[in-house]
Amino acid sequence: MKMTRNDEGDRLGPELGRLWAADPVAKAPPWFAAKTMARLRREEEKKRGWLGLPRWALIGTGAAILAVGWLRWESQPTVGDAELFAALDAMVEEDREIRWWAGL
Amino acid sequence: MASEREGDGDDVLVARMGQGDEEALRELIVRHQDRVYGTVAKMIGGAGPDAEDLAQQVFLRIWRAASSYRSEAKFTTWLMTVTRNLVFSFCESRSRRREVSDVVLDEEGEELEIGQQPVIERNPRDDLSGKELVRAVKLACAHLPMKQRLVVHLREHEEMEFSEIAQVLGVSELGAKSLMFRARENLKNRLAEFFTEPK
């Protein structure tokens, strides 16, 4: 139901309403729909990366590969200092023994 | 099939958009472009590239939110709420650079600063449909706080109910009516000289 302008409590009233209407409301330009659709496609395209996959999927996959690589690197067996120096000491001792037998 | 679809209601179109139907969006744009563009232009002080950009953003937001849309309110209420959010954010960021209320566009789209308006030397009642009147209305509109401006536009031009306007603005119905009252008083003060009948 279209309201009338006689209820000034709810509307501008006839006088102010007429003045307000003197500044007409702009209409959308004729190309508006076409431009909006083109912008939508452009933005949707931008969100896609290689092979038509969404960019977030590619970024997520990349991050997952890096995380797995880092974890594997971290979980490699390590040689403690004591073990390392014991092995070096043994090599030095063996070398000294060989030199003694060789009369050096 | 196509003719059946032409008569789809807004809710049906939004549901189709939620399933990725771009044609539904196009139809929705054609239906509501004047409403959105007109509201944006009225709120930011004139038509132009900014109004076009903001109106496009409204429809892009609608597209992205379509899958989560629940038709608890009328579609136009949702549409106007999205419009309000974008317009208010735009005006807030613009007002950081300059005082937005101090700017109004003249007929040629050029900005007029408040306080630098040309003095109207003749009786404005002589030419109520003239440039002076349009300029004065634009200026009065620009002086209204954002919420008051939106209430007047939604009520006068979109003919929305106060319950819907209240939802758009996130205020109570009484609050919306109060904004309308204050807007009317502000406009009366600014446009008093153009009244044809004595107040």
Contacts between the chains, C-beta under 8 A, distances in Angstrom:
chain1	res1	chain2	res2	distance
A	2	B	159	6.8
A	3	B	159	6.5
A	8	B	184	7.8
A	9	B	177	7.9
A	10	B	155	7.3
A	10	B	162	7.1
A	10	B	177	7.1
A	10	B	180	7.0
A	11	B	155	6.1
A	11	B	156	6.6
A	11	B	180	7.7
A	12	B	152	6.7
A	12	B	155	7.8
A	12	B	156	5.8
A	12	B	184	5.8
A	12	B	187	6.9
A	13	B	184	7.2
A	15	B	195	5.7
A	15	B	196	7.1
A	15	B	197	6.4
A	16	B	184	6.4
A	16	B	187	5.5
A	16	B	188	6.4
A	16	B	191	6.9
A	17	B	156	6.2
A	19	B	133	7.1
A	19	B	137	5.8
A	19	B	187	7.6
A	19	B	191	5.2
A	19	B	194	5.6
A	19	B	195	8.0
A	20	B	137	6.4
A	20	B	141	7.9
A	20	B	152	6.8
A	20	B	156	5.7
A	20	B	187	7.1
A	21	B	156	7.5
A	22	B	128	7.4
A	22	B	129	6.8
A	22	B	133	5.0
A	22	B	134	5.7
A	22	B	137	5.2
A	23	B	134	5.2
A	23	B	137	4.1
A	23	B	138	5.5
A	23	B	141	6.7
A	25	B	34	8.0
A	25	B	38	3.9
A	25	B	39	7.8
A	25	B	41	7.1
A	25	B	42	5.8
A	25	B	153	7.6
A	25	B	157	5.4
A	26	B	37	6.3
A	26	B	38	5.4
A	26	B	41	4.0
A	26	B	42	7.5
A	26	B	46	7.5
A	26	B	47	3.9
A	26	B	51	7.0
A	27	B	34	4.9
A	27	B	37	6.8
A	27	B	38	6.6
A	28	B	33	3.9
A	28	B	34	5.2
A	28	B	36	7.5
A	28	B	37	3.8
A	28	B	38	7.6
A	28	B	55	6.8
A	29	B	37	8.0
A	29	B	52	7.0
A	32	B	29	7.1
A	32	B	33	5.1
A	32	B	37	6.6
A	32	B	52	6.9
A	32	B	55	7.1
A	32	B	56	7.7
A	33	B	26	5.9
A	33	B	29	4.5
A	33	B	30	5.4
A	33	B	33	6.2
A	35	B	52	7.5
A	35	B	56	6.9
A	36	B	29	5.6
A	36	B	55	7.8
A	36	B	56	4.7
A	36	B	59	5.3
A	36	B	60	7.4
A	37	B	22	6.9
A	37	B	25	7.2
A	37	B	26	5.7
A	37	B	29	7.5
A	39	B	56	5.6
A	39	B	60	6.9
A	40	B	22	7.2
A	40	B	25	7.0
A	40	B	59	7.8
A	40	B	60	6.0
A	40	B	63	6.2
A	41	B	22	8.0
A	43	B	60	6.8
